[in-house]
Amino acid sequence: MITTVKKSGILFTILITMCTTTIYAQQNQNGRGPKQGNRHAISDLTADQQLKMDDLRFKMQKEMLPLKNELQEKNAKLNTLRTSDKPDLNAIYALIDEIGKIKTTMAKKREAHMQDIRLLLTDKQRVEFDLKHRKNNNMHKGGKGQCPNN
């Protein structure tokens, strides 16, 4: 009886280990696990390219942070206006317009950032980069995934 319990325990441990390993491997394939090696997932990046891309990424994050904060504030205000006892439709519309302007500014900054990165790459690297970001953009439209550079 004790050997059966030990065997069950060992089998359970092996099963848990296999499941954990499988989940971890899937996370890395989806780009959601720990980043290792080339963080931009482009082959043959030189150290200079990597450094310049890191600088561009930092600059982008610094520019986007106040816009993201402002967008969150406007969305919170919009929710307040929408749920008031007597909603002011003109104020709601004006706020929607402001939110749209912020989103447009953010989209333009993201696009400029992407083009700045593309300028650093060789033709082969650029194709890889474009294919990767095309896949990421399709994921956003489908609802899964996160923007990597925002």
C-alpha positions in Angstrom: 0.0 0.0 0.0 2.8 2.4 0.8 4.5 1.7 -2.5 1.3 2.5 -4.3 1.1 5.9 -2.5 4.7 6.6 -3.3 4.2 5.7 -6.9 1.2 7.9 -7.1 3.1 10.8 -5.5 6.0 10.4 -8.0 3.6 10.2 -10.9 1.8 13.3 -9.7 5.2 15.2 -9.3 6.2 14.2 -12.8 2.8 15.3 -14.2 3.0 18.7 -12.5 6.6 19.2 -13.7 5.6 18.4 -17.3 2.6 20.8 -17.2 4.7 23.6 -15.7 7.4 23.0 -18.3 4.9 23.1 -21.1 3.2 26.3 -19.9 6.6 28.0 -19.5 7.7 27.0 -23.0 4.4 28.3 -24.4 4.9 31.6 -22.6 8.3 32.0 -24.2 7.0 31.2 -27.7 4.3 33.9 -27.3 6.8 36.5 -26.2 5.2 36.7 -22.7 7.8 34.9 -20.8 11.2 36.2 -19.6 13.1 38.1 -22.2 16.4 36.4 -23.1 19.0 37.4 -25.5 17.8 39.8 -28.3 14.9 41.7 -26.7 13.8 43.0 -30.1 13.5 39.5 -31.6 15.5 40.6 -34.7 18.4 38.4 -35.8 21.9 39.7 -36.1 21.5 43.0 -34.3 24.8 44.7 -33.6 25.6 46.1 -30.2 25.3 49.6 -31.7 21.9 48.9 -33.2 20.7 47.4 -29.9 22.0 50.5 -28.0 20.3 52.9 -30.4 17.0 50.9 -30.2 17.1 51.0 -26.4 17.6 54.8 -26.5 14.7 55.2 -28.9 12.5 53.0 -26.7 13.4 55.0 -23.6 12.6 58.3 -25.5 9.3 56.8 -26.7 8.3 55.7 -23.2 9.2 59.1 -21.8 7.0 60.8 -24.4 4.1 58.4 -24.0 3.8 58.4 -20.2 2.2 61.9 -19.9 -0.1 61.1 -22.8 -1.2 57.8 -21.2 -1.8 59.6 -17.9 -3.8 62.3 -19.6 -5.8 59.6 -21.4 -6.6 57.8 -18.2 -7.7 61.0 -16.6 -10.0 61.9 -19.5 -11.5 58.4 -19.6 -12.2 58.6 -15.8 -13.9 62.0 -16.4 -15.9 60.6 -19.3 -17.1 57.7 -17.1 -18.2 60.3 -14.5 -20.0 62.4 -17.1 -21.7 59.3 -18.6 -23.0 58.0 -15.3 -24.3 61.3 -13.8 -28.0 61.7 -13.1 -28.3 64.3 -15.9 -25.5 63.6 -18.4 -24.4 66.7 -20.4 -24.2 65.3 -24.0 -22.2 68.3 -25.2 -19.6 67.8 -22.5 -19.4 64.1 -23.3 -18.9 64.8 -27.0 -16.2 67.4 -26.3 -14.4 64.9 -24.0 -14.6 62.2 -26.7 -13.0 64.6 -29.1 -10.2 65.3 -26.6 -9.7 61.6 -26.1 -9.5 61.1 -29.9 -6.9 63.8 -30.2 -4.7 62.2 -27.5 -5.1 58.7 -29.2 -4.2 60.2 -32.6 -1.1 61.9 -31.1 -0.1 58.6 -29.5 -0.6 56.7 -32.7 1.6 59.2 -34.6 4.3 58.9 -32.0 4.2 55.1 -32.2 4.5 55.2 -36.0 7.4 57.7 -35.9 9.1 55.4 -33.4 8.6 52.4 -35.6 10.1 54.3 -38.6 13.0 55.4 -36.5 13.8 51.8 -35.6 13.4 50.7 -39.2 16.0 53.2 -40.3 18.6 51.5 -38.0 18.0 48.1 -39.6 19.4 46.2 -42.6 17.0 45.1 -45.3 16.9 41.6 -43.9 16.3 42.9 -40.4 13.7 45.3 -41.6 11.7 42.5 -43.2 11.8 40.5 -39.9 10.8 43.6 -37.9 7.9 44.4 -40.3 6.6 40.8 -40.2 6.8 40.7 -36.4 4.9 43.9 -36.0 2.4 43.0 -38.6 1.7 39.9 -36.5 1.5 42.0 -33.3 -0.9 44.4 -34.9 -3.2 41.5 -36.1 -3.2 40.2 -32.5 -4.4 43.6 -31.2 -7.3 43.6 -33.7 -8.2 40.1 -32.5 -8.0 41.2 -28.8 -4.9 39.3 -27.6 -1.4 40.6 -27.1 0.1 43.8 -25.9 2.0 46.6 -27.6 5.6 46.0 -27.0 6.9 49.5 -27.2 4.4 51.5 -25.2 
